[in-house]
Amino acid sequence: MNTKELILSELAQKGSFKAKEIVEKTSLSRGSVHSVLKELTSEGKIVLIGKANQAKYMKADSRSIKGQLTENTTFKRVLLNSGLEEDTIFKTIERETSILSDIPKNVKDILYYAFTEMMNNAIEHSKSEKIEVSMKKNPTQISFEIADRGVGIFNNIRARRNLNDNSTAIEILLKGRQTTDPTRHSGEGIFFTSRVADIFRIKSSSKMLTFDNSISDIFLNESRVLVGTKVDFVIDKTSTRTTSEIFNAFTDESYAFTKTQVHIDLHKGGNGCISRSQARRVVNSLDPFHEVVLDFRDVDSIGQGFADEIFRVWQNSHSEIKIEVENASDNVMFMINHVKNAQAS
């Protein structure tokens, strides 16, 4: 009888067992036994219930498993970044916990999209030896966290694009369609993930970027220095948001990612939005898009040079790109119209 057959036979007799029991029974190494257990888990034949010393294996189709999973609303693992597959990890969470049960399909679809996109980023871009993954459910929300100790997302973009600082890297990241590996990735994952969440945070180096879709705003703050990258994703269990409505808002008829949004507030200097150099940072990397929405929320006024650089100089050289303006105050609209009218006269 091989090890797999022995394990399944043990389950048929006892209903559950701990890994150490198989080690003792077979005299195989812990590594060999865990390798077989991992295979059986991936095949959907067994499920690991509980944590640490209380963890035990049961048949995946066991009737008694449902009651135990009902109480299992947390998942946490440190994974070796070798041969990982993001969808397999998501399926493991679904199989071993009740986190993804009894939630609306739209919420589950959002979690699947966001989790697999962020997990794939950690697997393929971080160069981290290990990745820490957690997901939990409380009475109102489901959240997950993925953390690595790799090069760091902002450092990575800065180095690949030869930028001067991480703030510029963040500005470029926010616009979407930015990737450090264009042969394998479209650069859409973070852009869309940040919009399907209720709250989405990216922490890396000494920066924390927060997307709060409950108030439709983005915040950039200083934080304690973090090696690698940590992303936090939160969504309400009763959210009515769907992935399709988010995709439709930023794609065209052929489903190409052609529209983006820029929050001007993040480009303000100490004196506000005044200089042409600030404006050039706003329009940097917008060339791939057909439509650009400039959101002036929390921007009281802008300088003539700032407005002229975007709405005359850049627009004249990118006449094929449509610029829309949102949440602009009377002072902001005055300056935008002023440079447009000056050009027309």
C-alpha positions, 0 to 999 in steps of 0.5 A: 500500500503506497502512502496515498492509499494509506492516508485515505484508508486511515481517513476511512477508519478514523475520520481524521488524523494529524500529519504526525500520525502518518509520519509515525505510522510510515516512518517517512520523513515529515517532508515526504508526508507533507508532500503527499498531503499537499498532493491530496489536498490539491486533488480535492480529496482531503482538507486541512482543518484548524491551525498549528498543533490542532490542525488535522486532515479530513476527507473533503466530502465528509459530512462533519466538515461543514460544521467545523468550517462554519467556525473557520473564518480566518486563513493565514499562511506563509508560502514559499514562492516557488511553483505557486499558483494564485487561483489554487491558493484562492481555491484552498481558502474556499475549500478549507474555510467558510470565508467565501460561503454564503456571500453574493456572487458579485462579491465572490467574483470581486474577491477572486479577481482582486486576490488572484491579481494581487497574488500574481503580482507578488509571485511574479514581480516581488522576487521575494522568497516567501509570501504571507497571505491572510483572509478573514471574514467578520459580520460585515466585511471580508478582507485579505492581506498579501505581503512580501519582502521583495524589492517593493512595488514603488522601488521596482517602478522607479528603477525600471522607469529610471525615475528620480523618486517613489512619488513619481513612481506612484503617480505613474502607477495610479494612471494604470497600464503601467507594468515592469514586465510588459511582455507578460502583464498589461498593467491593469491589475492594480488599477481595477483592483483599487476600484472594485474594493471598498478600501484598498491600501498599498504599503511599501518603502515609506509610503502608504497609498489608500483608495477609499471608494466609500468617499471616492478619494485617494490618499498618500501618506508617510508610513513606517519603512516597510521592506517589500510590499503589503496590500490590504483589500476590504469589501462589504459583504453586501456590496452591490458593486460588480467587476463588469461595471468597473471594467465597463467604466474604463474600457471601450467597445472592444474591452480595451483599457482606454480610459483613466482617471487622474486625481490632481490633488496628489500632484499639489506642491506646497503652493498648490498646482501652479507650475508647468513642471507639475502639469507635466507630471500629471500628463506623464504616461497618459499617451496610451489612453483615448480618454482622460478624466482629471479630478480636481476634488480638493483643489481650490485653484490652479496657476495659468502655467499649470492649466496652459501646459495641460489644456493647450500644450499637451492637448495640442500634441495629443488631439486624439485624446479626450480630456474630461474635468470633474469636481472643478471649483469655479476658480479652477474652471475659470483658469481652464477656460481662460487658457482655452479661450486665449488659444481660440482667439 
